[in-house]
Amino acid sequence: MNQKLSSLTQLLDEKDISYRVIDLGGEAVRTRDVLDRVDVDPKGIVKTIMFKGKKTGVFCVSVLGSDRVSYPKLRAFLDDKISTLRPEEMRELGWEPGECCPLSVPGPLFVDASVLLRDVINTGSGDLRYGLEYSVSALNELRDDITVLDVRE
């Protein structure tokens, strides 16, 4: 377990938020990697993607694992030119593709409304070898910079 995940589980313990760390049996980058290795509800998998905007700077978007982010919707909402961060840009911020956890990623967090319809979600943990399962309510308990919007294609 790396330092990002250790720090996050410590924070969850301090806040008395229930969670489960899931051993992914190796590094998992994509939703398919998780589904091929562990028994979790596929409808509860949430992926978090890092973006940058010319005006907005770095921000993250969380959507259900089966969904895709609509760039036109996101651009229109932000009124900004946006792009996903390249792997090397993510590494400069201390993250690898696939390990982003919406509870601890940098910058503002945009969450598709469909995510909040779930009771329990499974997300990246900050460590590619582990996933994290917790109540969707933890998002609001640990983040004060969440914007909910319809950002799915």
Summary of the structure (lengths in Angstrom):
residues: 153
radius of gyration: 14.5
end to end distance: 34.2
largest distance: 40.9
contacts: 482
relative contact order: 0.26
helix: 31%
strand: 30%
